[in-house]
Amino acid sequence: MFDYNKLRGRIREVFGTQEEFGKAIGLSNTSISAKLNNKVEWSQQEINKAVDALGLSDNEIFAYFFTEKV
């Protein structure tokens, strides 16, 4: 299970809402919510779109998408 708190913060910072973020990467608010709550996994393509939309560097991907919950 992954900790998406950092990702949630970046989404709010850049897009204001999960819904606007979802629109930017072609996913519904329901899909974004399911992914951020560890109910559905992110696909590689979705991660790539999210990284581009959020302006993340390659070095930041692990911290935002692969930090395990403790």
C-alpha positions in Angstrom: 0.0 0.0 0.0 1.3 3.4 -0.9 1.1 6.8 0.9 -0.2 9.4 -1.5 -0.3 12.4 0.9 2.5 14.1 -0.9 0.7 13.6 -4.2 -2.5 14.9 -2.8 -0.8 18.0 -1.7 0.8 18.6 -5.1 -2.5 18.1 -6.8 -4.1 20.7 -4.6 -1.1 23.0 -5.2 -1.2 22.8 -9.0 -4.9 22.1 -9.8 -6.9 23.1 -6.7 -9.1 19.9 -6.8 -8.8 16.3 -7.7 -11.5 16.8 -10.2 -9.5 19.4 -12.2 -6.4 17.2 -12.0 -8.5 14.2 -13.3 -9.8 16.3 -16.2 -6.2 17.3 -17.1 -5.0 13.7 -17.3 -8.3 12.2 -18.7 -9.6 10.4 -15.5 -12.8 10.9 -13.6 -12.9 12.2 -10.1 -14.0 8.7 -9.0 -11.0 7.1 -10.6 -8.6 9.6 -9.1 -10.2 9.0 -5.6 -9.9 5.2 -6.0 -6.2 5.5 -7.0 -5.4 7.9 -4.1 -7.1 5.5 -1.7 -5.2 2.4 -2.8 -8.3 0.8 -4.2 -7.0 0.8 -7.8 -3.4 0.8 -9.0 -2.0 3.6 -11.2 -1.0 2.4 -14.7 2.4 3.4 -16.1 0.6 5.6 -18.7 -1.4 7.4 -15.9 1.7 8.0 -13.9 3.4 9.5 -16.9 0.5 11.8 -17.6 0.3 12.8 -13.9 4.0 13.5 -13.8 3.8 15.8 -16.8 0.6 17.6 -15.6 2.1 18.1 -12.1 5.5 19.2 -13.4 7.4 16.6 -11.5 11.0 15.6 -12.3 12.1 12.0 -12.9 13.8 12.2 -9.5 10.5 13.0 -7.7 8.4 10.1 -9.1 9.3 7.6 -6.5 8.5 10.0 -3.6 5.1 10.8 -5.0 4.0 7.4 -6.3 5.9 4.7 -4.5 6.4 5.7 -0.9 5.0 2.9 1.2 2.5 3.5 4.0 4.0 2.8 7.4 
